């Protein structure tokens, strides 16, 4: 398992009875987690200090119960390229604006980007395409490491949020391009335009809608998208990263798709594994989805 264990402003303190207790900076949140099916009791004292508790509804969705929790606050992460700053706020479907387990991928991508940029020199920019880019964790990390990033997400609000994170992290403006677009259609247009990228990152949802109502179902759409996106890789492409929070897309499935779509034509190495977060109270590592990586 690839573990995101370098956080200072975030940690999972405990997990029991379908919920996890987290520290986000100075605030304690309790959020549901379907992986937490055990019952070990509420042993950490911070359970009683929670500032926010997301309660699921039997009818779907849920709501936040707040106690001394601001509408917005920030936390930081020391990435390979420099200090990242994230604006956080509790919003629908239990999210806060950051998936902290992705830090393990930020570090991996950042190290590869930094090394490639050093080898290339300033005259040959390292171009990254970030699809389903959400609030920009991967974008900010890649840009701080030296890449020029095209950030694509169908949600205008998420792109605006990502731009705030980039500005707070002092990302040079010339290193980012922000696009509100359907990722599948954007990839097809980029193929026709002849544009190429040295690395591609994608974090597709299980289900979603594009800005014009386009339907996305990961089981039906992800492999065709990987095949299309692979056409955008440059001759000197360095890596392709895909994340999945969908139960059916286990590491072996991600590995097979990348092997068939990319490695069969280009060679290189394919790795895939679960990603996770350490739990402070015990030696548990909480699983948080899976990632697949192709790299040269």
C-alpha positions, 0 to 999 in steps of 0.5 A: 500500500502507498501511504500518505504519511508526511502530513503535519496539518492533517491526521486520522486520529481514530476510526470505529463504527463506520466513522473516522475522527480527523484533525484538519489543522486546529479542528476535529471532524467526524465523517462517515467512512464505509471501510470502517466496519469494525467497532473498537469504541470511541477511545481517543479523547478528541471524539468529545472535542469534535468541531464538525460531524457529518451525519448520513441520511437514510434517504441519501446525502446528509448534513453537517452538525457544527460546533465552533467550526469556521465557514472556511480555514486553511491547512498546509502541506510541504510538497516536493516543490514547496509549500501548498496551501488549501482552503477548506470548507465543509460542503455537501457529501461530507467533503472538505475540499481536499483528499489527503490520501492523494499526498502520496501521489503528489509526492511521487509526481512531484519528484518525477517532474522535478527530475525531468525539469532539471534534465530538460532545462528552462527551454523545454517546459514539462507539460502536465494534463490534470483531468477531473482536477477538482480543487487542484491538489495535483495541479498545485503540487505539479506546478510547484515542482516546475511543470506547466499544468492544464487543469480541467474540471466540469465544475466551475466552482471547483476550478475557482476553488483550485485557483484560490489554492494555487494563488495561496500556494504562490504558484506562478500564474504562467504555469497553470491553465484553468478550464471548465470543460467536459474531460472526455470532449476536451481530450478529443479536441486536444487530439484533433489539435495535435497537442501533447503532454509529458504527463497525464493525471486523472481522478475520475468520479464514479458517476458525474455530469459534465457542464452540459449534462453529459453523463459519466459512468466510470465502468463504461467510460474510463477505459475509452478515456484512458485510450484516448488520453494516451494519444496525448502523451508526447514522445518523451512522456514520463508518466500517466497516473489514474486514481479510483475510489470505485470499489470495482476498480481494484489495483489489478484492474488499473494495472491491466488497463494501463498495461494494455492502453500504454505500456503495450505500445510504449514499454515502461513500467506499470504499478498499481496499489491501494492508497491509505492514511495511517491512523494515530491511535493504532497501527492501522492504515485506512484504505482510501481507494487505489492508484495506477501508475505508468512511467518510463 
